[in-house]
Amino acid sequence: MMPKKCFGYDAFRGGNILLEYDATIQLADDVVEPAAGLPHIAAGFIDLQVNGYDGVDYNSPDTPHEDIARSIRVQIAAGTTRLLPTVITGSREGMIGSLKNLYAAKRALREGVAMEGFHVEGPHIAAEEGPRGAHPVQHVRPPDVDEYRRWQEATDGLVKLVTLAPEWPEAPAYIEALVRDGVTVAIGHTAAQREHIQAAVSAGATLSTHLGNGAHSVLPRHPNYLWEQLAEDRLNADFIGDGIHIGQSFLKVAIRAKGVERSILVTDASAPAGAKPGRYMLGDQAVDLTEDDRVVLAGQTRLAGSALKMYRGVENLMKLAGLTLE
């Protein structure tokens, strides 16, 4: 079979490029002749936080594998070729069941290669209103290394990212244990004081999860946990770039504070992403996709993930944060 060819503008390096490929890229060569109006070419997007997609909930132990496969194909069509399916706060049995189901799907499906690993967001988060976000309060609990080990046993060590609130007394030792295993630890859904954030970073935390969200609606001007994470140069930060979760001014200032090199775009997509407005599930909780593209807890205004497509997030960063495509 003759390889296929594709001409385009290299979105990262600039200049036109020729690709030849079949199952894999066989040739990438600069094109000397100028050509206008070519499509942009870039590597596939990587999404660190996907709770579900195309009506499919990753937070259920009973989600059929064929539905997971379809949801991955829809994400690939939107440019995301690698993702971390994300399991949020739930019962011990429910979280283990969801991870086992996702891992079995990864092994069984042709599309499973897109699941680079898994993100566990919670259950070791702040229990109070605001920072807890849409996570169910009855399942919030302290960091437990034994529970983390069970996650890894259920996935053959493929839990790659864990988000927790660092104000738990157990947090520093927990973070150190996970980092020793090569797991990335993120701060999120937190009401932490400066000393908690500093202790977490010293223990090995390197990321802030969807910074600007999972927070109180009203905070002291300073100090507060948003400023502390923005100012900490050892922390990368990810942002939900849907134009809904955080306002334009915060997004622009936050990316300036972190620098593009420490800023990461995520969707935080949940089951309604890529689907029609209506009611869906996020674990044990019903969520609604509204006509204006908000995902909220059913009958409420509290956000519960997003309906963001990654390529729209890239577009939004250019529009809202003033970034170039490069």
Disulfide bonds with the S-S distance in Angstrom:
none
